[in-house]
Amino acid sequence: MLPFAMRNGGDQVVMSRLPGNVRVERGGSVWIVLDKYRCDLQEVASAHSIRVRLPGTERADRVGRAIPRWLGIGYCGKGDPGSIVYVSPVEPTFRAALAH
């Protein structure tokens, strides 16, 4: 695991409004948008998968497909702005997750 700094709330891509409840039917899906700035000085390591733990749960599950090695999410090192990941609230649609 890489020690990315996680931030709830907005940046230029991720919406900044507060999260609300989202009802998910069995077999349904939700959207979460992640945004991260590039590594300007150096990339210390690279993430090739993402695990998500929903609030109120203990188990973290891998989401989506594995990230190809050439497209890994670069970790720039502690304190580097490129090591901050902005996380949107859980939303029922992709459009809602990007709305500002």
MOPAC internal coordinates of N, CA, C and O (Angstrom, degrees):
PM7 1SCF
backbone

  N    0.0000 0     0.00 0     0.00 0    0    0    0
  C    1.4484 1     0.00 0     0.00 0    1    0    0
  C    1.5300 1   109.47 1     0.00 0    2    1    0
  O    1.2310 1   121.22 1   -40.61 1    3    2    1
  N    1.3146 1   115.28 1   139.39 1    3    2    1
  C    1.4591 1   121.01 1   177.87 1    5    3    2
  C    1.5275 1   109.24 1  -100.78 1    6    5    3
  O    1.2310 1   119.91 1   -39.50 1    7    6    5
  N    1.3232 1   117.77 1   140.50 1    7    6    5
  C    1.4708 1   120.98 1  -174.62 1    9    7    6
  C    1.5381 1   114.26 1   -84.79 1   10    9    7
  O    1.2310 1   120.48 1  -124.38 1   11   10    9
  N    1.3291 1   116.68 1    55.62 1   11   10    9
  C    1.4615 1   119.39 1   175.23 1   13   11   10
  C    1.5247 1   109.15 1   -59.36 1   14   13   11
  O    1.2310 1   120.21 1   -33.67 1   15   14   13
  N    1.3246 1   117.21 1   146.33 1   15   14   13
  C    1.4623 1   121.67 1   171.86 1   17   15   14
  C    1.5210 1   106.64 1   -85.43 1   18   17   15
  O    1.2310 1   119.93 1   -56.43 1   19   18   17
  N    1.3129 1   117.74 1   123.57 1   19   18   17
  C    1.4663 1   122.52 1  -178.28 1   21   19   18
  C    1.5188 1   108.88 1   -98.99 1   22   21   19
  O    1.2310 1   121.08 1   -45.48 1   23   22   21
  N    1.3408 1   115.54 1   134.52 1   23   22   21
  C    1.4605 1   120.94 1   178.77 1   25   23   22
  C    1.5198 1   108.81 1  -127.95 1   26   25   23
  O    1.2310 1   120.84 1   -55.91 1   27   26   25
  N    1.3160 1   115.99 1   124.09 1   27   26   25
  C    1.4643 1   120.61 1   172.36 1   29   27   26
  C    1.5162 1   106.98 1   -82.60 1   30   29   27
  O    1.2310 1   120.59 1   -43.72 1   31   30   29
  N    1.2909 1   116.48 1   136.28 1   31   30   29
  C    1.4527 1   118.94 1   177.85 1   33   31   30
  C    1.5001 1   112.49 1   115.49 1   34   33   31
  O    1.2310 1   121.97 1     4.01 1   35   34   33
  N    1.3053 1   113.84 1  -175.99 1   35   34   33
  C    1.4436 1   119.23 1  -163.82 1   37   35   34
  C    1.5070 1   118.19 1   -87.82 1   38   37   35
  O    1.2310 1   123.05 1   -21.57 1   39   38   37
  N    1.3063 1   111.76 1   158.43 1   39   38   37
  C    1.4457 1   125.07 1   166.88 1   41   39   38
  C    1.5266 1   105.24 1  -145.86 1   42   41   39
  O    1.2310 1   119.10 1    24.00 1   43   42   41
  N    1.3175 1   119.32 1  -156.00 1   43   42   41
  C    1.4604 1   119.93 1  -177.32 1   45   43   42
  C    1.5281 1   113.22 1   -70.70 1   46   45   43
  O    1.2310 1   119.29 1   163.71 1   47   46   45
  N    1.3237 1   118.96 1   -16.29 1   47   46   45
  C    1.4664 1   122.61 1  -179.54 1   49   47   46
  C    1.5249 1   111.66 1  -112.56 1   50   49   47
  O    1.2310 1   120.36 1   134.82 1   51   50   49
  N    1.3101 1   116.92 1   -45.18 1   51   50   49
  C    1.4663 1   121.98 1  -173.78 1   53   51   50
  C    1.5248 1   110.23 1   -86.19 1   54   53   51
  O    1.2310 1   120.75 1   -45.24 1   55   54   53
  N    1.3359 1   116.17 1   134.76 1   55   54   53
  C    1.4633 1   121.06 1  -179.40 1   57   55   54
  C    1.5238 1   111.70 1   -63.96 1   58   57   55
  O    1.2310 1   121.10 1   -25.38 1   59   58   57
  N    1.3123 1   115.50 1   154.62 1   59   58   57
  C    1.4583 1   119.54 1  -176.49 1   61   59   58
  C    1.5194 1   113.82 1  -108.63 1   62   61   59
  O    1.2310 1   119.30 1  -178.45 1   63   62   61
  N    1.3191 1   118.93 1     1.55 1   63   62   61
  C    1.4673 1   118.03 1  -179.38 1   65   63   62
  C    1.5277 1   110.82 1   -74.88 1   66   65   63
  O    1.2310 1   121.36 1   -20.44 1   67   66   65
  N    1.3107 1   115.00 1   159.56 1   67   66   65
  C    1.4610 1   120.91 1  -177.03 1   69   67   66
  C    1.5316 1   110.77 1   -69.83 1   70   69   67
  O    1.2310 1   120.18 1   -31.64 1   71   70   69
  N    1.3340 1   117.26 1   148.36 1   71   70   69
  C    1.4666 1   119.84 1   178.69 1   73   71   70
  C    1.5184 1   111.64 1   -70.53 1   74   73   71
  O    1.2310 1   120.93 1   -25.12 1   75   74   73
  N    1.3161 1   115.83 1   154.88 1   75   74   73
  C    1.4543 1   122.63 1   175.60 1   77   75   74
  C    1.5179 1   108.88 1  -132.00 1   78   77   75
  O    1.2310 1   120.53 1     3.49 1   79   78   77
  N    1.3026 1   116.59 1  -176.51 1   79   78   77
  C    1.4629 1   120.35 1   178.28 1   81   79   78
  C    1.5228 1   110.47 1   -78.86 1   82   81   79
  O    1.2310 1   120.99 1   -39.69 1   83   82   81
  N    1.3213 1   115.72 1   140.31 1   83   82   81
  C    1.4638 1   121.98 1   176.30 1   85   83   82
  C    1.5233 1   107.26 1  -127.67 1   86   85   83
  O    1.2310 1   120.77 1   -58.22 1   87   86   85
  N    1.3180 1   116.13 1   121.78 1   87   86   85
  C    1.4657 1   120.82 1   178.14 1   89   87   86
  C    1.5243 1   108.71 1   -85.25 1   90   89   87
  O    1.2310 1   121.19 1   -51.68 1   91   90   89
  N    1.3193 1   115.34 1   128.32 1   91   90   89
  C    1.4653 1   120.79 1  -179.54 1   93   91   90
  C    1.5207 1   108.43 1  -119.30 1   94   93   91
  O    1.2310 1   120.95 1   -62.10 1   95   94   93
  N    1.3031 1   115.78 1   117.90 1   95   94   93
  C    1.4612 1   121.02 1   177.15 1   97   95   94
  C    1.5261 1   109.57 1   -73.05 1   98   97   95
  O    1.2310 1   120.50 1   -25.29 1   99   98   97
  N    1.3197 1   116.65 1   154.71 1   99   98   97
  C    1.4580 1   121.41 1   177.08 1  101   99   98
  C    1.5283 1   108.59 1   -54.03 1  102  101   99
  O    1.2310 1   120.76 1   -51.25 1  103  102  101
  N    1.3261 1   116.16 1   128.75 1  103  102  101
  C    1.4576 1   121.53 1  -178.72 1  105  103  102
  C    1.5199 1   113.15 1    82.00 1  106  105  103
  O    1.2310 1   120.27 1  -179.60 1  107  106  105
  N    1.3457 1   117.08 1     0.40 1  107  106  105
  C    1.4562 1   121.36 1  -179.69 1  109  107  106
  C    1.5202 1   111.45 1   -81.75 1  110  109  107
  O    1.2310 1   121.05 1     3.78 1  111  110  109
  N    1.3100 1   115.61 1  -176.22 1  111  110  109
  C    1.4623 1   119.99 1   179.92 1  113  111  110
  C    1.5207 1   110.12 1  -143.07 1  114  113  111
  O    1.2310 1   121.07 1   -17.24 1  115  114  113
  N    1.3084 1   115.56 1   162.76 1  115  114  113
  C    1.4517 1   123.30 1   175.82 1  117  115  114
  C    1.5248 1   108.08 1  -135.31 1  118  117  115
  O    1.2310 1   120.81 1    -9.89 1  119  118  117
  N    1.3221 1   116.05 1   170.11 1  119  118  117
  C    1.4623 1   121.49 1  -179.72 1  121  119  118
  C    1.5247 1   109.71 1  -120.86 1  122  121  119
  O    1.2310 1   121.33 1   -38.60 1  123  122  121
  N    1.3260 1   115.06 1   141.40 1  123  122  121
  C    1.4503 1   123.41 1   171.33 1  125  123  122
  C    1.5245 1   105.52 1  -133.89 1  126  125  123
  O    1.2310 1   120.38 1   -51.66 1  127  126  125
  N    1.3206 1   116.89 1   128.34 1  127  126  125
  C    1.4634 1   120.64 1   179.44 1  129  127  126
  C    1.5224 1   108.61 1  -103.00 1  130  129  127
  O    1.2310 1   120.81 1   -47.21 1  131  130  129
  N    1.3319 1   116.05 1   132.79 1  131  130  129
  C    1.4548 1   122.85 1   175.98 1  133  131  130
  C    1.5222 1   108.03 1  -115.30 1  134  133  131
  O    1.2310 1   120.55 1   -38.50 1  135  134  133
  N    1.3237 1   116.56 1   141.50 1  135  134  133
  C    1.4587 1   120.56 1   175.92 1  137  135  134
  C    1.5149 1   108.67 1  -137.93 1  138  137  135
  O    1.2310 1   121.01 1   -39.44 1  139  138  137
  N    1.3306 1   115.67 1   140.56 1  139  138  137
  C    1.4522 1   121.72 1  -178.37 1  141  139  138
  C    1.5178 1   109.08 1  -144.72 1  142  141  139
  O    1.2310 1   120.43 1   -40.25 1  143  142  141
  N    1.3196 1   116.79 1   139.75 1  143  142  141
  C    1.4574 1   122.56 1   177.41 1  145  143  142
  C    1.5190 1   109.54 1   -78.32 1  146  145  143
  O    1.2310 1   120.09 1   -22.30 1  147  146  145
  N    1.3022 1   117.43 1   157.70 1  147  146  145
  C    1.4694 1   121.90 1  -178.32 1  149  147  146
  C    1.5334 1   111.46 1   -72.29 1  150  149  147
  O    1.2310 1   120.77 1   -14.83 1  151  150  149
  N    1.3231 1   116.13 1   165.17 1  151  150  149
  C    1.4644 1   122.32 1   172.84 1  153  151  150
  C    1.5282 1   107.61 1   -90.21 1  154  153  151
  O    1.2310 1   119.77 1   -64.81 1  155  154  153
  N    1.3229 1   118.05 1   115.19 1  155  154  153
  C    1.4640 1   121.12 1  -179.85 1  157  155  154
  C    1.5231 1   112.75 1   -83.43 1  158  157  155
  O    1.2310 1   119.88 1   139.40 1  159  158  157
  N    1.3292 1   117.83 1   -40.60 1  159  158  157
  C    1.4545 1   120.19 1  -175.73 1  161  159  158
  C    1.5228 1   112.77 1   -89.42 1  162  161  159
  O    1.2310 1   120.90 1   126.01 1  163  162  161
  N    1.3202 1   115.88 1   -53.99 1  163  162  161
  C    1.4576 1   119.34 1   179.71 1  165  163  162
  C    1.5153 1   110.93 1  -159.96 1  166  165  163
  O    1.2310 1   120.56 1   -26.24 1  167  166  165
  N    1.3095 1   116.53 1   153.76 1  167  166  165
  C    1.4556 1   122.87 1   173.56 1  169  167  166
  C    1.5200 1   106.53 1  -105.20 1  170  169  167
  O    1.2310 1   120.91 1   -64.59 1  171  170  169
  N    1.3230 1   115.86 1   115.41 1  171  170  169
  C    1.4635 1   121.88 1  -177.25 1  173  171  170
  C    1.5263 1   111.04 1   -77.81 1  174  173  171
  O    1.2310 1   120.66 1   141.31 1  175  174  173
  N    1.3327 1   116.34 1   -38.69 1  175  174  173
  C    1.4694 1   122.52 1  -178.72 1  177  175  174
  C    1.5248 1   107.46 1  -155.93 1  178  177  175
  O    1.2310 1   121.08 1    -6.49 1  179  178  177
  N    1.3248 1   115.55 1   173.51 1  179  178  177
  C    1.4578 1   119.72 1  -178.73 1  181  179  178
  C    1.5271 1   110.00 1  -139.77 1  182  181  179
  O    1.2310 1   120.96 1   -46.59 1  183  182  181
  N    1.3450 1   115.76 1   133.41 1  183  182  181
  C    1.4672 1   121.26 1   177.25 1  185  183  182
  C    1.5269 1   108.81 1   -85.49 1  186  185  183
  O    1.2310 1   120.77 1   -40.63 1  187  186  185
  N    1.3141 1   116.12 1   139.37 1  187  186  185
  C    1.4630 1   120.46 1  -179.24 1  189  187  186
  C    1.5168 1   112.93 1  -120.69 1  190  189  187
  O    1.2310 1   120.38 1  -176.13 1  191  190  189
  N    1.3396 1   116.88 1     3.87 1  191  190  189
  C    1.4562 1   121.89 1   172.31 1  193  191  190
  C    1.5272 1   107.52 1  -156.52 1  194  193  191
  O    1.2310 1   121.09 1   -17.48 1  195  194  193
  N    1.3114 1   115.52 1   162.52 1  195  194  193
  C    1.4666 1   121.53 1  -179.30 1  197  195  194
  C    1.5189 1   108.35 1  -127.08 1  198  197  195
  O    1.2310 1   121.08 1   -46.39 1  199  198  197
  N    1.3306 1   115.54 1   133.61 1  199  198  197
  C    1.4599 1   121.64 1   174.94 1  201  199  198
  C    1.5230 1   107.97 1  -113.82 1  202  201  199
  O    1.2310 1   120.82 1   -42.68 1  203  202  201
  N    1.3232 1   116.04 1   137.32 1  203  202  201
  C    1.4642 1   121.96 1  -177.95 1  205  203  202
  C    1.5187 1   109.30 1  -123.41 1  206  205  203
  O    1.2310 1   121.35 1   -45.08 1  207  206  205
  N    1.3400 1   115.02 1   134.92 1  207  206  205
  C    1.4602 1   121.03 1   173.72 1  209  207  206
  C    1.5163 1   106.30 1  -118.66 1  210  209  207
  O    1.2310 1   120.38 1   -59.72 1  211  210  209
  N    1.3162 1   116.89 1   120.28 1  211  210  209
  C    1.4580 1   120.89 1   179.29 1  213  211  210
  C    1.5182 1   110.15 1   -76.89 1  214  213  211
  O    1.2310 1   120.16 1   -30.52 1  215  214  213
  N    1.3335 1   117.30 1   149.48 1  215  214  213
  C    1.4703 1   120.26 1   179.49 1  217  215  214
  C    1.5223 1   111.26 1   -55.22 1  218  217  215
  O    1.2310 1   121.18 1   -40.48 1  219  218  217
  N    1.3147 1   115.34 1   139.52 1  219  218  217
  C    1.4635 1   120.52 1   178.23 1  221  219  218
  C    1.5138 1   113.94 1    82.98 1  222  221  219
  O    1.2310 1   119.87 1  -174.60 1  223  222  221
  N    1.3227 1   117.85 1     5.40 1  223  222  221
  C    1.4670 1   121.14 1   178.92 1  225  223  222
  C    1.5229 1   109.56 1  -121.19 1  226  225  223
  O    1.2310 1   121.00 1   -20.39 1  227  226  225
  N    1.3057 1   115.69 1   159.61 1  227  226  225
  C    1.4615 1   121.50 1   178.89 1  229  227  226
  C    1.5221 1   112.50 1   -99.84 1  230  229  227
  O    1.2310 1   120.66 1   152.43 1  231  230  229
  N    1.3205 1   116.34 1   -27.57 1  231  230  229
  C    1.4617 1   121.15 1  -172.76 1  233  231  230
  C    1.5309 1   111.92 1   -89.37 1  234  233  231
  O    1.2310 1   120.67 1   -45.60 1  235  234  233
  N    1.3278 1   116.33 1   134.40 1  235  234  233
  C    1.4615 1   121.67 1   174.24 1  237  235  234
  C    1.5247 1   107.80 1  -105.01 1  238  237  235
  O    1.2310 1   120.44 1   -46.06 1  239  238  237
  N    1.3221 1   116.77 1   133.94 1  239  238  237
  C    1.4571 1   121.79 1  -179.24 1  241  239  238
  C    1.5202 1   110.15 1  -117.81 1  242  241  239
  O    1.2310 1   121.35 1   -35.18 1  243  242  241
  N    1.3300 1   115.02 1   144.82 1  243  242  241
  C    1.4618 1   119.69 1   174.10 1  245  243  242
  C    1.5130 1   107.68 1   -71.02 1  246  245  243
  O    1.2310 1   120.69 1   -42.26 1  247  246  245
  N    1.3198 1   116.28 1   137.74 1  247  246  245
  C    1.4611 1   120.35 1  -178.78 1  249  247  246
  C    1.5159 1   110.23 1  -116.92 1  250  249  247
  O    1.2310 1   121.42 1   -29.35 1  251  250  249
  N    1.3079 1   114.88 1   150.65 1  251  250  249
  C    1.4619 1   120.23 1   178.14 1  253  251  250
  C    1.5100 1   112.29 1    63.94 1  254  253  251
  O    1.2310 1   121.78 1    13.36 1  255  254  253
  N    1.2960 1   114.21 1  -166.64 1  255  254  253
  C    1.4599 1   120.76 1   178.50 1  257  255  254
  C    1.5151 1   109.77 1   -88.64 1  258  257  255
  O    1.2310 1   120.96 1   -17.91 1  259  258  257
  N    1.3224 1   115.77 1   162.09 1  259  258  257
  C    1.4568 1   119.39 1   175.19 1  261  259  258
  C    1.5261 1   108.47 1   -61.20 1  262  261  259
  O    1.2310 1   120.59 1   -38.37 1  263  262  261
  N    1.2996 1   116.47 1   141.63 1  263  262  261
  C    1.4550 1   121.67 1   178.83 1  265  263  262
  C    1.5275 1   107.70 1   -79.65 1  266  265  263
  O    1.2310 1   119.49 1   -53.78 1  267  266  265
  N    1.3356 1   118.59 1   126.22 1  267  266  265
  C    1.4685 1   119.22 1  -179.70 1  269  267  266
  C    1.5238 1   111.20 1   -56.54 1  270  269  267
  O    1.2310 1   120.24 1   -35.08 1  271  270  269
  N    1.3127 1   117.15 1   144.92 1  271  270  269
  C    1.4648 1   121.99 1  -177.39 1  273  271  270
  C    1.5318 1   111.76 1   -53.26 1  274  273  271
  O    1.2310 1   119.77 1   140.24 1  275  274  273
  N    1.3181 1   118.03 1   -39.76 1  275  274  273
  C    1.4690 1   121.22 1  -178.50 1  277  275  274
  C    1.5236 1   112.45 1   -72.44 1  278  277  275
  O    1.2310 1   119.92 1   166.68 1  279  278  277
  N    1.3433 1   117.76 1   -13.32 1  279  278  277
  C    1.4582 1   121.90 1  -178.39 1  281  279  278
  C    1.5229 1   110.97 1  -117.49 1  282  281  279
  O    1.2310 1   120.23 1  -157.93 1  283  282  281
  N    1.3166 1   117.16 1    22.07 1  283  282  281
  C    1.4516 1   121.29 1  -178.05 1  285  283  282
  C    1.5218 1   112.65 1   -57.33 1  286  285  283
  O    1.2310 1   120.68 1   -22.24 1  287  286  285
  N    1.3101 1   116.30 1   157.76 1  287  286  285
  C    1.4587 1   122.25 1   179.09 1  289  287  286
  C    1.5257 1   107.15 1   -89.54 1  290  289  287
  O    1.2310 1   120.78 1   -72.20 1  291  290  289
  N    1.3282 1   116.12 1   107.80 1  291  290  289
  C    1.4565 1   121.29 1  -172.88 1  293  291  290
  C    1.5131 1   114.36 1   -70.32 1  294  293  291
  O    1.2310 1   120.91 1   -45.97 1  295  294  293
  N    1.3214 1   115.87 1   134.03 1  295  294  293
  C    1.4602 1   123.06 1   172.35 1  297  295  294
  C    1.5229 1   106.15 1   -99.94 1  298  297  295
  O    1.2310 1   120.40 1   -56.39 1  299  298  297
  N    1.3432 1   116.84 1   123.61 1  299  298  297
  C    1.4604 1   122.23 1  -172.18 1  301  299  298
  C    1.5287 1   113.56 1   -94.15 1  302  301  299
  O    1.2310 1   119.96 1   168.46 1  303  302  301
  N    1.3033 1   117.68 1   -11.54 1  303  302  301
  C    1.4591 1   121.49 1  -177.13 1  305  303  302
  C    1.5194 1   110.98 1   114.96 1  306  305  303
  O    1.2310 1   120.92 1   -23.97 1  307  306  305
  N    1.3171 1   115.84 1   156.03 1  307  306  305
  C    1.4637 1   121.77 1  -177.19 1  309  307  306
  C    1.5246 1   110.72 1   -59.36 1  310  309  307
  O    1.2310 1   121.03 1   -46.05 1  311  310  309
  N    1.3345 1   115.64 1   133.95 1  311  310  309
  C    1.4513 1   121.52 1   177.14 1  313  311  310
  C    1.5225 1   114.91 1    85.09 1  314  313  311
  O    1.2310 1   119.57 1   169.53 1  315  314  313
  N    1.3116 1   118.42 1   -10.47 1  315  314  313
  C    1.4631 1   121.60 1   178.70 1  317  315  314
  C    1.5230 1   109.17 1   -79.30 1  318  317  315
  O    1.2310 1   119.25 1   -46.53 1  319  318  317
  N    1.3515 1   119.03 1   133.47 1  319  318  317
  C    1.4676 1   120.64 1   179.11 1  321  319  318
  C    1.5288 1   113.08 1   -56.32 1  322  321  319
  O    1.2310 1   119.87 1   154.06 1  323  322  321
  N    1.3155 1   117.85 1   -25.94 1  323  322  321
  C    1.4589 1   121.78 1   178.30 1  325  323  322
  C    1.5162 1   113.67 1   -74.62 1  326  325  323
  O    1.2310 1   119.87 1   177.35 1  327  326  325
  N    1.3216 1   117.86 1    -2.65 1  327  326  325
  C    1.4659 1   121.40 1   177.84 1  329  327  326
  C    1.5211 1   111.88 1  -104.35 1  330  329  327
  O    1.2310 1   120.73 1  -166.00 1  331  330  329
  N    1.3359 1   116.20 1    14.00 1  331  330  329
  C    1.4673 1   121.38 1   176.02 1  333  331  330
  C    1.5150 1   108.30 1  -101.16 1  334  333  331
  O    1.2310 1   120.57 1   -49.78 1  335  334  333
  N    1.3318 1   116.52 1   130.22 1  335  334  333
  C    1.4615 1   121.96 1   176.27 1  337  335  334
  C    1.5219 1   107.45 1  -112.64 1  338  337  335
  O    1.2310 1   120.74 1   -56.78 1  339  338  337
  N    1.3300 1   116.18 1   123.22 1  339  338  337
  C    1.4625 1   122.16 1   177.45 1  341  339  338
  C    1.5208 1   108.50 1   -91.65 1  342  341  339
  O    1.2310 1   120.54 1   -46.46 1  343  342  341
  N    1.3301 1   116.58 1   133.54 1  343  342  341
  C    1.4587 1   122.76 1  -173.51 1  345  343  342
  C    1.5245 1   110.22 1  -120.85 1  346  345  343
  O    1.2310 1   120.92 1   -51.76 1  347  346  345
  N    1.3289 1   115.84 1   128.24 1  347  346  345
  C    1.4626 1   120.08 1   177.29 1  349  347  346
  C    1.5190 1   110.03 1   -79.11 1  350  349  347
  O    1.2310 1   120.38 1   -16.86 1  351  350  349
  N    1.3251 1   116.89 1   163.14 1  351  350  349
  C    1.4634 1   119.23 1   169.14 1  353  351  350
  C    1.5342 1   109.42 1   -64.46 1  354  353  351
  O    1.2310 1   120.52 1   -19.81 1  355  354  353
  N    1.3068 1   116.61 1   160.19 1  355  354  353
  C    1.4703 1   121.55 1   173.72 1  357  355  354
  C    1.5208 1   107.39 1   -68.14 1  358  357  355
  O    1.2310 1   120.46 1   -49.31 1  359  358  357
  N    1.3271 1   116.72 1   130.69 1  359  358  357
  C    1.4577 1   121.86 1  -176.99 1  361  359  358
  C    1.5297 1   110.29 1  -131.86 1  362  361  359
  O    1.2310 1   120.12 1   -25.18 1  363  362  361
  N    1.3231 1   117.37 1   154.82 1  363  362  361
  C    1.4670 1   120.23 1  -178.35 1  365  363  362
  C    1.5273 1   114.23 1   -76.45 1  366  365  363
  O    1.2310 1   119.97 1   160.01 1  367  366  365
  N    1.3465 1   117.65 1   -19.99 1  367  366  365
  C    1.4668 1   120.90 1   179.95 1  369  367  366
  C    1.5147 1   110.62 1  -137.47 1  370  369  367
  O    1.2310 1   120.50 1   -21.22 1  371  370  369
  N    1.3351 1   116.65 1   158.78 1  371  370  369
  C    1.4477 1   122.38 1   177.12 1  373  371  370
  C    1.5346 1   110.12 1   -62.05 1  374  373  371
  O    1.2310 1   120.80 1   136.61 1  375  374  373
  N    1.3148 1   116.07 1   -43.39 1  375  374  373
  C    1.4708 1   121.30 1  -179.96 1  377  375  374
  C    1.5434 1   110.61 1   -58.54 1  378  377  375
  O    1.2310 1   120.73 1   135.99 1  379  378  377
  N    1.3198 1   116.22 1   -44.01 1  379  378  377
  C    1.4673 1   120.42 1   179.63 1  381  379  378
  C    1.5153 1   110.93 1   -63.96 1  382  381  379
  O    1.2310 1   119.99 1   142.81 1  383  382  381
  N    1.3298 1   117.63 1   -37.19 1  383  382  381
  C    1.4557 1   121.14 1  -178.91 1  385  383  382
  C    1.5284 1   112.32 1   -67.60 1  386  385  383
  O    1.2310 1   119.93 1   154.32 1  387  386  385
  N    1.3306 1   117.75 1   -25.68 1  387  386  385
  C    1.4634 1   121.58 1   179.28 1  389  387  386
  C    1.5125 1   113.56 1   -94.01 1  390  389  387
  O    1.2310 1   119.76 1   167.01 1  391  390  389
  N    1.3408 1   118.07 1   -12.99 1  391  390  389
  C    1.4668 1   121.70 1  -175.83 1  393  391  390
  C    1.5157 1   111.08 1   -62.60 1  394  393  391
  O    1.2310 1   120.68 1   -40.20 1  395  394  393
  N    1.3078 1   116.31 1   139.80 1  395  394  393
  C    1.4733 1   121.50 1   176.96 1  397  395  394
  C    1.5025 1   109.66 1  -110.87 1  398  397  395
  O    1.2310 1   120.10 1   180.00 1  399  398  397

